[in-house]
Amino acid sequence: MCHRSGLEKLEYKGMEVILTLVQ
């Protein structure tokens, strides 16, 4: 579960970075 949570957090952060770059 902890591993999955970390992966989800990483994906969320990645999406945020991509959105920031797109802006």
C-alpha positions as CSV (number, residue, x, y, z in Angstrom):
1,M,0.0,0.0,0.0
2,C,2.8,2.4,0.9
3,H,4.5,1.7,-2.4
4,R,1.3,2.4,-4.3
5,S,0.7,5.6,-2.4
6,G,4.3,6.8,-3.3
7,L,3.7,6.0,-7.0
8,E,0.4,7.9,-6.9
9,K,2.1,10.9,-5.3
10,L,4.8,10.8,-8.0
11,E,2.3,10.6,-10.8
12,Y,0.3,13.5,-9.3
13,K,3.5,15.6,-9.0
14,G,4.4,14.7,-12.6
15,M,1.0,15.9,-13.8
16,E,1.4,19.1,-11.9
17,V,4.9,19.7,-13.4
18,I,3.5,19.0,-16.9
19,L,0.6,21.4,-16.4
20,T,3.0,24.1,-15.2
21,L,5.2,23.6,-18.3
22,V,2.2,23.8,-20.6
23,Q,1.0,27.0,-19.0
